[in-house]
């Protein structure tokens, strides 16, 4: 927790104030200068690049509806004298200075250069964060505002952000797990309270060593579900520079999901689905991995549960090179990813965290560890916190509130003791994906890429060899040779070995086999072209079968035993 002393600061304090936000404290000085590029425009400017110049610290202020807000932290009470370094064009501008409950009227003089003026007395009556608002009542054309200067007896106790970055510090929860566990799935839920669903917020819910999955507020008009996976290698900015052997590959995506590259924070494969999620609603997330140690690859697939439909949606599936690992380094975070409204508080509740191991066991995660990004660690921003509230964890950042957590704090929540009920076969895109698959198959037939005899319940088939026995029944136990491949690229994902046929009850197999094999006689060979809905749908079935895959099977029926 951030703690500040009330007593006078001595020289030795210079070495121990690690909780300040980039402390600007020179004990011999009697003033500090807070640059305008650290301030906030309220309401925010749409085109802020033309409003705030971070190079020259000048705000091109021309609208009386726009207030400029400065923030600082005071560790003592007393009086401050404020001067504004600014200039007005054409005629003097009238400005009100709002501090606590006081309003002081002042003018910004016409000048050809920026100049100090005003000598306004501000009374700091409480410890903690303080806000100074400048509200112009008359702007002849525009005001150029470079900074405010504070002086007085308590100025040496003041801390503020000197950095141009105005984002609130990102805050994280990591979920420790035993290194010996082979984790295949990570499940988590998030709820963003009303008022915290503000633009440029990312509430990341299911993070793991290779990627992240959560919800964003991208603007006042758009919200997204976002899932991304990092490339291998050291390139941090431009994905076109990443070697093909290091690039994440998109295997599948849901209907209306956008998939593209990302960069500037590492590079990788990005996907998002525009979805108008609501504050105070609980949203469920599931990340699945299929590791392959032999090829050193891992396939990461993300699913999102839509509460109003009570169905899951595939977001995307990515194949990551130079990996081969199970899920590890699990985490959640809050992020302010723009900074233009970094004075507002973001908050989210994360609850009901579970993992599923390779053995099929579900394990509840009831412990988390708190941390911040570099902005918080350096003390540039100290308004953040987190904790446990009964059976959920929470994180908050921004708002210039007193910190409620520090690096390394460990939180424990109450266990729910109810493992997730996940049935991703019930997915929202099944009908739309089925139409896509049928169109793909029909185009392949029209282009003579595949040959068919006919179809049954959307299963296309080709009799390769006519059998001499009875037609197969769904209730039969079959002995067969088979080979399975993907329609997309012809790659074989499974087959029986020579002289080693497989035997199994047909009714236990995928729907495509149950429907299609009834067109084959014992002793015959049939080719089945099966839409994904009749196969594995959005499930990430194996390292060789991506979600939404159209499957092709060549099956020779050797024997059929009727059910007794």
N, C-alpha and C positions, 0 to 999 in steps of 0.2 A: 504494500500500500504506500502511496505517496505521502510522505510526512514532511512538513516544513516547520521550522522553529520560529517562535515569536521573538526570541532574544536577538540582540545585535549580532551581525555577522562578522566574524573575525577572519583573519587571513587564512587560517587553516581550513576554513570552510570551502575555500576554492577547490580543494582536492576531494571533497566528499559530497558535493552537491551533484549526484549522478541522476537525481530524479527531476531536475529542472529541464525546461525546454530550451536547450542550447543557451544556457545561462549567459546573459550579457551583464556581467557584474565586475566592474572595476572599482575597487573600494575607495580610490582617491577621487573618482569622478563625481560630478553632481548632476549629470543629465544622461539620458538615453534617447536614442533616435529609433523610432519604429517605422520602417519603410512602408509605403503605401501598397507595395506588392504583397505584403502579408495580410492586407485587409480583405474584407468581403463586401461585394455589392449586394444589397438587399432591396428589391428582388434581384436575382442574379441576372447578369447581362447575357443575352443569347450569343452574341459574338464577342466573347470576352477578350480575344486576342487584340481587338481594336479598342478595348476599354482599359485594359491594364497592360502596361509595358513593363515587363520584368527587367528589361535591360536598363531603362532610365528611371524606373520607379514612379512613373507618371500615370495618373488616372485621367483619362479624357472624360470628364464628368459634365454632362449637359442636360440631365433629366432631373427635375426636382422631385420626382417620385422615387428616385434611387437614393438610398442611404448607404453610407460607407461605415463599416463596423471594424474597429480595432479591438484586439483582445490582449490582455496581459494577466500575469499572476502576481498578486501582492502578498508578501509574507508579513506585512506590518500595516498598521493603520496610521493615517495622518494626511497632510495636505500635499498635493502635487501642483505644479504649475505647468500648464500645457501651452505650447506654441505650435501653430500649423505652418508648415512650409509649403506654400502654394501660391498660385497666381491666377487671377481672373482676366479674361479677355474683354476688351471694349469698355466695360464698366465694372465697378466693384460688385461682388456677389455677397448675398446675405446667407448666413449659415447658422443653424442652431446646433449647439453642442449638447448632447444628451448623455448624462452620466448619473447612474443610480436614478434618483427621483428628481434630479435638478436639470434645468434647461437654461443654457447660457446663450444669448444671442451675440453674434459677432459678424464681422465682415472680412472678406478676402479682397485685398486691394487689387486694382488693376496694376499690372507690372509686365515688363518685358522679360523679366527673369524671376525665378522662384525665390521667395523671400519669407523670412520668419515674421510672424505677427501674432497678436492676440493676448498673451499672458493670462490665460484663463485658469482660475483656481478650481481644482477638483478635490473633493474630500473623500478619501478612502476610509469607509467606516467599518468594513469587515475584511477579514482575511480571505484569500482565495481568488478565483477568476473575476476579472473586471472587464466591462465592455464600455467602450467609448463610441457613440454613434454620431456621425456628422450628417445633418439633414439640411440640404440647401432649400431655402425658401424663395431664392431669386438667383437665377443664373443667366446673365446677359447672353452668353454664347456657350462657353465651357470653362470649367475649372481644371487647372493642372495641379494635381496634388502629389507631392513627392513623399512627405512623411509627417509624422507628428513628433514633437520633442517634449519629453517629460523631465522635469527637474524638481528638486525638493528634498526634504529630510529623509524620506523613505525610498528614494529612487534606487538606492543600492540593494533593496530587497525585492526589486521587481524582476521578473523573468518573462521572456516572450520568445516567440519563434522568429528567428532571423532569416530562416531559409525561404527561398522562393516557393518551395513546395508547400502548398496549403492544405494538402490532404490530411485528414485525421490518420493517426497511426493504424495500420492493419493489426488486428488482434486474432490470436489463434488458440484453439484447443487441440492438443494432441492426445490420442487415446493409446496408452501403452498396452502392448500385447506381448505374450510370451514368444520369444524368438523361435521356439520349437514348433509353434503352430503353423500348419499349412492352410492359410486362409484363402478360400475361394470366393467368398462373397462378403460384402460390407453393406449393411443396412443402416440408414439413419433417417431422422425426421427433422423438419424445421418449421418454426412458426415465427413470423415477423409481426410484432404488434403494430396496431394502428399508429400512424405518425412516424414510424421508423422506416416505412417503405418509401423512401425519398429517392429522387433520381441519382444515378451514378453509384448505386450501392450493389455490392455483390455479396450474397450470403451463401458461401460455399459450404456444402453439407457433407459430401462424401469425398474427401481428399485422400490421396494415396501417393506413394513415392513417385509414381510416373505421371500423375495427372490430378484433375479436380473436376467436381460435378456439383452444381448448385443453381440458384436462381438470381437473376439480376433485375434491377430497374434501370433501363437504358436511357429513358427519357420520360417526359410527362405522358407520352402516348404509347410507349412500348415497354414490354417486359419479356424476359426470356428465361428459358431453361438452357443451361450451357454446360457442355462437357468437352474437355480438351485433354490431350495426351502429348507429352513432350517427346521430341526427337532425341536420339542419342547424339553424342558428340558435344563440342564446346561452343558451337555457334549460338550467339545470344540475340541476334538482331534480325538477320535476313535469311529466310528459309531457302531462297534460291541458291544459297551458298552451301547448303547441307548436302552431303553426298548421299546418293540413293541408298547405300547400305545403312545409313543412319536415320533415314526418314520413316516416320510412322505412316502406315498405309491404312486408308479407309476400307473396311470390308463391307459394311452395311450401314444404312441409316433409316430412320423412320420416315413416314410420309410427311412432307412439308418441312423436314429438317434441313437446315442449311449446313453444308460441310465445306470447309475451306482451310487455308493455311493461317497460322498466326506467327508473330515474331515480336521482337523488342523486349521480351521477358523470357528469353529462351525461345525456341521455335518448336513447331509441332503441328498436329492435326486438331482443328477446332470444329465443333458442331454446336448449333443452337436451334431451338424451336421457339418461335414467338408464341407466347402463351400469357394471357392476362391473369396471372396469379393474384390472389387477394390477401390483404393483411388479415391477421388473426385466423387464417386457415392453416391447417397442418398439412404439410406435403411430405411424401415418402419417396426415398431414393434408394436404389440398389445398384451396386457395381459388382460385376462378375469378372473373374479372370480365368483364363485357360493358359497355364504356363507350359512351355516346351523346352526343357533343359537341353535337349539334343541340338536344337537349332538356335538356342538362346533367344527365343521370342516369347512374348506374352500377348494374348488377345484380351483386351479390356472392353467390356460392353456395359453400357449404362441404360438403366430403365427408370422411368418416372411414373408414379401413380397419380392419376387424375381423379381427385375425390368426387367431383360432380358426376363423373361417368362410372366410377367404381371399377376402373380398368387401368391396366398398365400400358405404357407407350415405350417403344424402343426409341432411344435418342440416337445412339450410334455405337458402332463397334470398330475399334482400331487395333491393328497389329503392330506391336512395338518391337523393334530390333534391339539386339544386345541387351537382352533382359532374361526371360526364362524364370522369373521369380513369381512367388505367390504375393498376395496383397500384403503390404507392410507400410509402416510409417503413416498410419491413419490419422486424419485431422479434419477440422472444420475451421472456418474463419469468417470474419467480417472485413470488407474492404470498401474504402472510399476511393474509387478509381479515377476520378477527375480532379477534385480539389476545389472547384469553384463554389461548392456549398459545404466545405469542410467544417463550417461552424455549426452544422446541424448534427444531432445525435442519431447514430444508427444502432439498432439493437436487434438481436435474434435469440430465440430459444431453440436449443438443439436437444433432442431427447430420443429415448428408446434405441440406443446404439447396440447393434448386434453384429457378430461375425459368424460365418459358417465355415467349418473346416472341411478338409478333404474327406474326413470320415463321415461327414453329414451332420456333425454335431453343431448346434447353435449355442453360442456363448454371448451373454450380455456384458456390455462394457459400461461400468459404472464409475470409472475414474478418468479424469482428464488433467492435463497440465497446461498452464497458461503461458503465453509468450506474445511478443509483439514483433513487428518488422523493425528495420533499421531506424525509421523515424521515431519509434517509441524507445528503442534501446539507446539512441543518442540523446534522448531527452528533448528533441525538437518539439514533440507533442506529448503531453502527459495526461490528456483527458481520455482515459480508457478504463475498462474494467471487465470483470467476469465473475462467475461463481456458479453455485448449484442452488436451484430452487426446487426443493422436494425431488421430483423424479426427472428433472431436466437440468441441463446446463444452460448458461446464457453468456453472451458476449455483448459489450457495447463499446463504441468508439465515437469520438467527436462530441460536440456540444459544449465544450469548455466547462465540463463538470469535474469535480475532484475525483482523482483516480481511486478505484476500489480494488485493484489487484496489482501485483508486481510480477516481474519475470520469475518463472519457476513455481508460482503458486500451484498447489495441487487441490483439485476439487473432487468431491465424491457425492454422487446423487443416490437417491433411493431407487432400488431395483424395481422394475415393473414385473419381472418374472413371467412375461408373456412373450414368447418368441414370435417373430413376424409370420404372418400368414401370407405367403407370397405365391401367387399363381399367375405367372406371366403368360400362360396360354390364353388368358382372358385379356386380349389387348385391343385397344381402340382402333387400330389400323387394319384389322384382319380383312374386312370387306374390301377396303381400298387396295390393299396389297394383293389380294386374290385377283382383282381385276387387272392389276399391273402384270401379275404372273401369267394370266391367261393370254393377255395381249402379247407378251414376250414369246410364249410358246407358239401362238398362232403366226406370228411373224417369222419365227424359225421354220415353221412348216411351209409357209408361203415362199420363203427364200430357199427351200429345199435343203436346209441345214439338218433337218430331221425328217424322218418318214414315219407316218402313223397309219395304223389300220382303222382306228376310231377312237372314241372317248367314252368314258363312263363317269358321271358325276365329277366332271372337270379333270379326270385323270386320263391323259392321252396314252395310248398304247400301240405297240406294233408286235404282231405275232411273228417271231423270227423262225420258229419251228413248230409245226402243228403237232400236238400231242395225240396219243391214241387212247388215253384213259378218260376218266370222268372229269368234268369241270371241277375246279377247286372250290371248296366251300369255306366260308369265313370261320366255321367251327373246326376246321381240319388242323391237324398237326402236320407240318410240312417238313420234308427233307429236301434241301435245295443247294445248288451252286448259285452264287450271285456276285455281281460287281456293281458298286455304286460310284457315280461320278457327278460332278456339277455341270449343269447345262451351260453355265456362264463361260467356263474355260476348258471343260472336258477333263479336269483333274480328277483322278480316282481317289476317293477318301476311304473306301473299305472294299474288301472282297474276301471270298473264301479261298482257302489254299487248295492246291491240287490234291485230289483224292481225299479231301477232308470236307465233305459237305456239312452244312449247318442244319440243325433240327430245332423247331420251335413252334408253339401254338400261334397260328396266324392272328388270332384276335388280340394278342398281346403286342402286335407290331403297329407301325404308324398307319394312319387311315388310308394313305395312298396304296399301301400293299393290300390292305383288307378289301378295298374297292376294286383295284386293278387286277389282282390275281384271279378273281372270279371269272375273268375272260380267258384264262389259260387252262388247258387240259393237262392232266398228269402225263409226263413224258415230253411235254412241250417246253419251249423257251419263249419268254415274252420280254419286251422292253417297255418299262413304265416311265412316263415323264410326269412328275408329280409336283404340282404347285406347292409353295412353301406352307400354305395353310393346312395342307394334307400331310405335311411332313413334320418339320420341327418349328415352323412359324418363326417368331422373333427370338427363340431360344438360341443361345450360343452353344450349340450341341457338342462340338469338338473343335480341335485346332484346325480341322480341315473342312468344317461345315459352318460357314458364317450364318448369322440370322437372315431370314427371308430368302433362303437358297432354294431354287428349283432343282430337284434331284432327278437323276436318270439312273434307273436300275435295269440291268440285264439279268433275268432270273430263269434258271432251268429247274423245273419241278421234277424231282426224281421220284418222290413218293408222297402220298397224302393219306393219313390215317384219320378216319372219321371219328368224331366224338361219340363216345358210348353213352 
